[in-house]
């Protein structure tokens, strides 16, 4: 039987017939990475239970069998990119996301678990079809994918306000960000009662195994003594591991995670009781004063144990702050290994080499040098995160400029009693775009340009056909004025017999529907552009500048499409007296503090072509009969 490695190599030989050694050696990759890469590029195979389908024949046959596709290898069809995307999301859902760790299933719903707090995030969904893939995996009802109708960074959200103020015990570590982005200054205020908590130096071990062994021994010592212990972790996986080790040591304990979400208040209330051992994420119980009895105070108060250092000092400080509140005694201790993610990524290689040379085995080291190395690593991560958030804000500023233009336009529509003059301006803008689009590259209108303009106008904008001879000798400005005049006359004639209120609502409905539809599309487009724009840096191009320029082009094209569709819908749509404007989103607020609503886009119906036979059976063309 063919080995798994052999199956993958066979797929790879088909997918990568050319020598790609100058880029990467795919055959040296781990099998899991091979699976993801191959799945992302090619969708003609199925992975089940980590086994690849037997491929003894041309892989194209498998594509035909499972996806009803004729070709995917030789002539890659862009129409199949959506299928590639969904296959990739299905792989992520099946192998990358775990039940009761990344999400839980309650009442036929998949609910996301916050990886920092362990709390359930009701109403939230994974994006890009991933949530639906997880729902399919768990065999629950597959809900319609949510659509982003508005987006803004926290930084821009907070900057909407003229005055900002707040209070937190961990602001000092983020002082630079508060000052540079929000122009806020951090002032330290002493606690109302002196903190008498003992913050012991970190215990540093060479390996994770040694660290966990020492941690369990430490917890057992405190448990036998009767002192309550709170074990803080930075990931749910770590909580599960510690829980398993405590069970092996026969130490009763509680685990505060997504499985026990409903019991959070009860678990936190019992943290300070005698012989209680609780495992929770570093964020659990924040802002809570854990009450201690006199007996517990005599034992030394609440003992807080950290299983590793978080990349942010703020989170570590929040964990320490569970103990020693309101003048109570307390004890905190962090257990760290040189194999922790933080130390592997940003720690000192010199210190790691030193510990390996010393051959300490399971022994720990307590030293200011090691603690300083940890703090330095955290500061580096915080600096990197700050740079990322700062760059994110710069990118969002580009989007924010577009956002304010769109919302200002929506607010004007919603606040105006009549938008008739705005509609006429839209007609003029669209006709101008139509004519100007034919000026290049020649710089003037040719005979072919006049033909295309007339055909488009007769098909989409005019009820009575205009002849080519009517505009053939006109300039670009004259052509614009001629078309605009006829469009306005026909439109005014169309609405002349309707009540003014009906006309006003008709114009608002159409304009808002088109505007909202294109704006939601623009949000997704800009998001996709943002994901890959950093690659421009390899071509010695500033990614932010490229994002700004291309974002402007996309926005300009969107505004032209809005003018086009509004014009066509208003001119061609049938006006009914029972029209209603349906709300599809909450009110949206921009940096100018104004509010607006979004509307659904009307469903398009099959339209009879102007040159098609008239459905009345007269034998005439539609444009010469009922389409007049």
Long-range contacts (C-beta under 8 A, 24 or more apart in sequence): 2-54, 4-31, 4-51, 4-52, 5-31, 7-52, 7-54, 7-55, 8-34, 8-35, 8-38, 8-52, 10-55, 11-38, 11-42, 11-45, 11-52, 11-55, 11-59, 12-38, 14-59, 14-73, 15-41, 15-42, 15-73, 32-95, 35-91, 35-95, 36-88, 36-91, 39-87, 39-88, 39-91, 40-84, 40-87, 40-88, 41-84, 42-72, 42-73, 42-84, 43-67, 43-69, 43-72, 43-80, 43-83, 43-84, 43-87, 44-69, 44-72, 44-73, 47-91, 50-95, 85-128, 85-129, 86-129, 86-133, 89-128, 89-129, 89-130, 89-133, 90-133, 90-136, 90-137, 92-130, 92-133, 93-130, 93-133, 93-134, 93-136, 93-137, 94-133, 94-137, 97-130, 97-134, 99-138, 100-257, 100-258, 100-259, 101-236, 101-237, 101-240, 101-258, 103-134, 103-258, 104-258, 104-259, 104-261, 105-138, 105-140, 108-140, 108-141, 109-140, 109-141, 110-134, 110-135, 110-138, 110-140, 113-236, 113-257, 113-258, 115-235, 115-236, 116-234, 116-281, 116-282, 116-283, 116-315, 117-281, 117-283, 117-284, 118-236, 118-239, 118-256, 118-257, 118-258, 118-261, 118-280, 118-281, 118-283, 118-284, 119-258, 119-261, 119-264, 120-258, 120-261, 147-520, 148-520, 148-523, 148-524, 148-527, 149-516, 149-519, 149-520, 149-523, 149-584, 149-585, 149-588, 149-598, 150-403, 150-523, 150-585, 150-588, 151-399, 151-523, 151-527, 152-396, 152-400, 152-403, 153-392, 153-393, 153-396, 155-181, 155-182, 155-389, 155-392, 155-393, 155-396, 156-393, 156-396, 156-397, 156-400, 156-591, 158-182, 159-591, 160-589, 160-591, 160-593, 169-317, 169-318, 169-321, 170-313, 170-314, 170-317, 170-318, 170-321, 173-312, 173-313, 173-314, 173-317, 173-382, 174-314, 174-382, 176-386, 177-386, 177-389, 177-390, 180-390, 181-389, 181-390, 181-393, 192-326, 193-326, 193-327, 194-327, 195-324, 195-327, 196-324, 196-327, 196-328, 196-329, 196-330, 197-301, 197-320, 197-323, 197-324, 197-328, 197-329, 197-330, 197-331, 197-332, 198-329, 198-330, 198-331, 198-332, 199-320, 199-332, 200-331, 200-332, 200-333, 200-366, 201-366, 201-367, 201-368, 201-371, 202-309, 202-333, 202-334, 202-335, 202-336, 202-366, 202-370, 202-371, 202-374, 203-333, 203-334, 203-335, 203-336, 203-364, 203-365, 203-366, 204-336, 204-337, 204-338, 204-355, 204-364, 204-365, 204-366, 204-367, 204-370, 205-335, 205-336, 205-337, 205-338, 205-360, 205-362, 205-363, 205-364, 205-365, 206-337, 206-338, 206-339, 206-355, 206-356, 206-360, 206-361, 207-337, 207-338, 207-339, 208-337, 208-339, 208-340, 210-337, 210-361, 210-362, 210-363, 210-364, 211-307, 211-335, 211-336, 211-337, 212-241, 212-242, 212-245, 212-307, 212-335, 213-362, 214-335, 214-362, 214-364, 215-242, 215-305, 215-307, 215-335, 216-245, 216-246, 216-249, 216-251, 218-305, 218-333, 218-335, 219-246, 219-249, 219-251, 219-277, 219-305, 220-249, 220-251, 222-303, 223-251, 223-275, 223-277, 225-299, 226-274, 226-275, 226-299, 227-296, 227-299, 227-300, 227-301, 227-302, 227-303, 228-271, 228-272, 228-273, 228-274, 228-275, 228-276, 228-277, 228-278, 228-296, 228-302, 228-303, 229-276, 229-277, 229-278, 229-302, 229-303, 229-304, 229-305, 230-271, 230-278, 230-280, 230-285, 230-302, 230-303, 230-304, 230-305, 230-322, 230-323, 231-277, 231-278, 231-279, 231-280, 231-305, 231-307, 232-280, 232-281, 232-282, 232-284, 232-304, 232-305, 232-306, 232-307, 232-319, 232-322, 233-279, 233-280, 233-281, 233-282, 233-307, 233-308, 234-281, 234-282, 234-307, 234-308, 234-310, 234-315, 235-281, 236-281, 238-307, 238-308, 239-279, 239-280, 239-281, 242-279, 242-307, 243-279, 246-277, 246-279, 251-277, 252-277, 253-277, 253-278, 253-279, 254-278, 254-279, 255-279, 255-280, 256-280, 256-281, 256-284, 257-281, 271-302, 271-322, 272-296, 272-302, 274-299, 282-306, 282-310, 282-315, 282-316, 282-318, 282-319, 283-315, 283-318, 285-322, 286-318, 286-321, 286-322, 288-322, 289-325, 289-326, 290-322, 290-323, 290-325, 292-328, 297-328, 297-329, 300-329, 300-330, 300-331, 301-328, 301-329, 301-330, 301-331, 302-328, 302-330, 302-331, 303-330, 303-331, 303-332, 303-333, 304-330, 304-331, 304-332, 304-333, 305-332, 305-333, 305-334, 305-335, 306-332, 306-333, 306-334, 306-335, 307-335, 308-334, 308-335, 308-336, 308-337, 308-340, 308-341, 308-342, 309-334, 309-336, 309-340, 309-342, 309-343, 309-374, 309-377, 309-378, 310-342, 310-378, 311-342, 311-378, 311-381, 311-382, 311-385, 312-378, 312-381, 312-382, 312-385, 313-375, 313-378, 313-379, 313-382, 316-378, 336-370, 336-374, 342-374, 342-377, 342-378, 342-381, 343-373, 343-374, 343-377, 345-377, 345-381, 346-376, 346-377, 346-378, 346-380, 346-381, 347-373, 347-374, 347-377, 348-373, 348-376, 348-377, 391-544, 394-544, 395-530, 395-544, 395-547, 398-544, 398-547, 398-548, 398-551, 399-526, 399-551, 400-591, 402-522, 402-526, 402-551, 402-555, 403-590, 403-591, 404-590, 404-591, 404-592, 405-555, 406-515, 406-519, 407-588, 407-589, 407-590, 407-592, 407-594, 407-596, 408-590, 408-592, 408-594, 409-515, 410-512, 410-515, 410-516, 410-588, 410-596, 410-597, 410-598, 411-594, 411-595, 411-596, 413-508, 413-511, 413-512, 413-515, 414-508, 414-512, 414-596, 414-597, 417-504, 418-500, 418-504, 418-507, 419-504, 419-507, 419-508, 419-511, 420-503, 420-504, 420-507, 422-511, 423-507, 423-511, 423-566, 423-570, 424-488, 426-511, 426-563, 426-566, 426-567, 427-484, 427-487, 427-488, 427-491, 427-567, 428-480, 428-484, 429-560, 429-563, 430-560, 430-563, 430-564, 430-566, 430-567, 431-461, 431-480, 431-483, 431-484, 431-487, 432-480, 433-560, 433-563, 433-564, 434-483, 434-564, 435-476, 435-479, 435-480, 435-483, 436-476, 439-476, 444-476, 445-475, 445-476, 445-479, 447-472, 450-479, 453-479, 453-483, 457-483, 458-610, 458-623, 459-610, 460-568, 460-571, 460-572, 461-487, 461-567, 461-568, 461-571, 462-486, 462-487, 462-490, 462-571, 463-490, 463-494, 463-571, 463-628, 464-490, 464-628, 465-623, 487-567, 487-571, 490-571, 491-570, 491-571, 494-571, 494-575, 495-575, 498-575, 499-577, 502-575, 502-577, 502-579, 503-575, 505-579, 505-581, 506-570, 506-573, 506-575, 506-579, 507-570, 508-581, 509-579, 509-580, 509-581, 509-599, 510-566, 510-569, 510-570, 510-573, 510-602, 511-566, 511-570, 512-581, 512-597, 512-598, 512-599, 513-569, 513-599, 513-600, 513-601, 513-602, 514-562, 514-565, 514-566, 514-569, 514-601, 515-562, 515-566, 516-584, 516-585, 516-598, 516-599, 516-600, 516-601, 517-600, 517-601, 518-558, 518-561, 518-562, 518-565, 519-558, 519-598, 520-598, 521-558, 522-554, 522-555, 522-558, 525-554, 526-551, 526-554, 529-554, 569-602
